[in-house]
Amino acid sequence: MTRVLVAGAGYAGVMAANRLAAAGQPDVHVTVVNPRPEFVERVRLHEHAAGGPDAKRPLSDLLRRGVRLRVGKVNAIAERSVGLEDGGSLEFDYLLYAVGSTAARGPAGSGNAWGIGDLDDAESLRRRLRLLPPGARVVVVGGGLTGIESAAEIAYRYPSLSVELVSRSVAAWLPESSRASIERRLANAGVRLRTGLRVTEVHTDGVETDAGKLASDCTVWAGSFDVPDLALRSGLPVTADGRLRTDDTLVCPGHERIVGAGDAVAPPGQAGDHLRMSCQAAMPMGAHGADTVLALIRGERPAPVSIGMAGQGISLGRRDGFIQATHRDDSPRGFTLSGRAAAVVKERVCRFTITAMRFPRAYRWLPRGTSAVHARAAIR
Ligand SMILES: Cc1cc2nc3c(=O)[nH]c(=O)nc-3n(C[C@H](O)[C@H](O)[C@H](O)COP(=O)(O)OP(=O)(O)OC[C@H]3O[C@@H](n4cnc5c(N)ncnc54)[C@H](O)[C@@H]3O)c2cc1C
């Protein structure tokens, strides 16, 4: 019997556990450890916070038969076992590290803001928004994907509120024409843009920026993502931002029984440099991580991971959206889609993530390949 322990039941962990269980090897026992008995659709947390459908579903409906679930939180990783926060421990032959990410800490006083990065934060924001009277001011801080989607969703579900998006810039990584389109669509959705500002402190009644104070009845902090410090605390090799280091097969160097997948993991060079924290990258990493574990069990050398990115889908409320097609290295291509068609595509992609986890052996993804950008650079 080989015991595989999957730490974290997000997009990477569920995909990995289901793919292992579907491999038809009765002597491979898969256990998932997760702090709650539900799967959280993090890509829908802005909808959840704004009062949309519940973003959680029972893991028992999603994990394949044969996969055991242990509700708990891993707080230390040793050579062949993990310690849990509740005092328990679990032994493993192989560990799949897939503990994902959380919202990064904000500036001083950010405890006065509501978050959006995990379910508890989104629940508490959902309760707060319901209590706000018409005309109340909601300030969303952060011009990245989470900030854009959250501001648009709140404006869509609460047209009586005054929603402002405060940031240095909006979608700064996209081409100028794409940024202009997103800004126009946010304005049409009723979001007031306040760009060129850096928030330095959050108060209970507003935010301090480098250009003065802005009043707010509810500040939403939508900054970048951070990862749990579990790998660091356990003495495993990590990058400067705390992600578990792996080789190009997703095995942790010097720890051949630990394989990583998802936001909490950093594969090297060409294998991982282009992989942004996203379920778009986490799911194929989870699937490849499962294949790596199976290869190790068979005593074979695992294959290098190869994942190509396809695009960035941004929901702007329920009736509008923006899709930026990308090269496989995640750099923008010329093609974009916007409006209702983009909203429909984005919704289908969100639904597909669940279907893909249910049918893990059929799941396929784009390989890294050679993007047009790299090919041109190589020719020059
Ligand atoms: C509002 C919002 C919108 C987003 N939209 C998109 C989008 O449109 N497209 C896209 O690609 N990405 C999107 N993302 C990002 C995407 O959700 C994440 O990149 C993705 O969830 C990462 O998957 P993961 O499996 O690595 O981690 P997660 O989904 O974060 O799952 C990690 C799991 O591990 C558990 N865990 C944590 N610590 C421990 C521990 N110590 N022991 C055991 N379990 C633990 C967590 O509770 C969680 O269940 C969005 C995120 C947010 C917040």
The ligand as a Tripos MOL2 file, in Angstrom:
@<TRIPOS>MOLECULE
LIG
   53    58     1     0     0
SMALL
NO_CHARGES

@<TRIPOS>ATOM
      1 C1        -11.9920   36.9330   -6.1490 C.3       1 LIG1
      2 C2        -11.0290   36.0490   -6.9040 C.ar      1 LIG1
      3 C3        -11.1890   35.8640   -8.2730 C.ar      1 LIG1
      4 C4        -10.3130   35.0410   -8.9790 C.ar      1 LIG1
      5 N1        -10.4940   34.8830  -10.3230 N.ar      1 LIG1
      6 C5         -9.6860   34.0550  -11.0140 C.ar      1 LIG1
      7 C6         -9.9030   33.8130  -12.4030 C.ar      1 LIG1
      8 O1        -10.8160   34.3840  -13.0040 O.2       1 LIG1
      9 N2         -9.0820   32.9470  -13.0610 N.ar      1 LIG1
     10 C7         -8.0590   32.3050  -12.4140 C.ar      1 LIG1
     11 O2         -7.3480   31.5250  -13.0560 O.2       1 LIG1
     12 N3         -7.8070   32.5270  -11.0970 N.ar      1 LIG1
     13 C8         -8.5920   33.3740  -10.3840 C.ar      1 LIG1
     14 N4         -8.3750   33.5900   -9.0470 N.ar      1 LIG1
     15 C9         -7.1990   32.9440   -8.4120 C.3       1 LIG1
     16 C10        -7.4940   31.4880   -8.0840 C.3       1 LIG1
     17 O3         -8.6500   31.3930   -7.3010 O.3       1 LIG1
     18 C11        -6.3220   30.8730   -7.3300 C.3       1 LIG1
     19 O4         -5.1460   31.1070   -8.0550 O.3       1 LIG1
     20 C12        -6.5670   29.3760   -7.1640 C.3       1 LIG1
     21 O5         -7.5880   29.2020   -6.2100 O.3       1 LIG1
     22 C13        -5.3010   28.6320   -6.7280 C.3       1 LIG1
     23 O6         -5.6170   27.2720   -6.5750 O.3       1 LIG1
     24 P1         -4.8300   26.3960   -5.5000 P.3       1 LIG1
     25 O7         -5.4130   25.0240   -5.5590 O.co2     1 LIG1
     26 O8         -3.3790   26.5610   -5.6420 O.co2     1 LIG1
     27 O9         -5.1880   27.0630   -4.0900 O.3       1 LIG1
     28 P2         -6.5590   27.3640   -3.3740 P.3       1 LIG1
     29 O10        -7.6950   27.3360   -4.3100 O.co2     1 LIG1
     30 O11        -6.2810   28.5930   -2.5870 O.co2     1 LIG1
     31 O12        -6.7360   26.1240   -2.3950 O.3       1 LIG1
     32 C14        -5.8240   25.8580   -1.3510 C.3       1 LIG1
     33 C15        -6.5170   24.9980   -0.3190 C.3       1 LIG1
     34 O13        -5.5700   24.6420    0.6760 O.3       1 LIG1
     35 C16        -6.1390   24.8490    1.9590 C.3       1 LIG1
     36 N5         -5.0600   25.0430    2.9200 N.ar      1 LIG1
     37 C17        -4.3630   26.1790    3.1970 C.ar      1 LIG1
     38 N6         -3.4610   25.9520    4.1610 N.ar      1 LIG1
     39 C18        -3.5800   24.6510    4.4950 C.ar      1 LIG1
     40 C19        -2.9220   23.8230    5.4330 C.ar      1 LIG1
     41 N7         -1.9550   24.3090    6.2240 N.pl3     1 LIG1
     42 N8         -3.3070   22.5260    5.5670 N.ar      1 LIG1
     43 C20        -4.3030   22.0250    4.7510 C.ar      1 LIG1
     44 N9         -4.9510   22.7710    3.8380 N.ar      1 LIG1
     45 C21        -4.5980   24.0610    3.7170 C.ar      1 LIG1
     46 C22        -7.0210   26.0670    1.7610 C.3       1 LIG1
     47 O14        -7.9720   26.1790    2.7960 O.3       1 LIG1
     48 C23        -7.6490   25.7390    0.4070 C.3       1 LIG1
     49 O15        -8.7680   24.9070    0.5440 O.3       1 LIG1
     50 C24        -9.2440   34.3970   -8.3040 C.ar      1 LIG1
     51 C25        -9.0940   34.5660   -6.9210 C.ar      1 LIG1
     52 C26        -9.9620   35.3850   -6.2260 C.ar      1 LIG1
     53 C27        -9.7760   35.5430   -4.7320 C.3       1 LIG1
@<TRIPOS>BOND
     1     1     2 1
     2     2     3 ar
     3     2    52 ar
     4     3     4 ar
     5     4     5 ar
     6     4    50 ar
     7     5     6 ar
     8     6     7 ar
     9     6    13 1
    10     7     8 2
    11     7     9 ar
    12     9    10 ar
    13    10    11 2
    14    10    12 ar
    15    12    13 ar
    16    13    14 ar
    17    14    15 1
    18    14    50 ar
    19    15    16 1
    20    16    17 1
    21    16    18 1
    22    18    19 1
    23    18    20 1
    24    20    21 1
    25    20    22 1
    26    22    23 1
    27    23    24 1
    28    24    25 2
    29    24    26 1
    30    24    27 1
    31    27    28 1
    32    28    29 2
    33    28    30 1
    34    28    31 1
    35    31    32 1
    36    32    33 1
    37    33    34 1
    38    33    48 1
    39    34    35 1
    40    35    36 1
    41    35    46 1
    42    36    37 ar
    43    36    45 ar
    44    37    38 ar
    45    38    39 ar
    46    39    40 ar
    47    39    45 ar
    48    40    41 1
    49    40    42 ar
    50    42    43 ar
    51    43    44 ar
    52    44    45 ar
    53    46    47 1
    54    46    48 1
    55    48    49 1
    56    50    51 ar
    57    51    52 ar
    58    52    53 1
@<TRIPOS>SUBSTRUCTURE
     1 LIG1         1 GROUP 0 **** ****
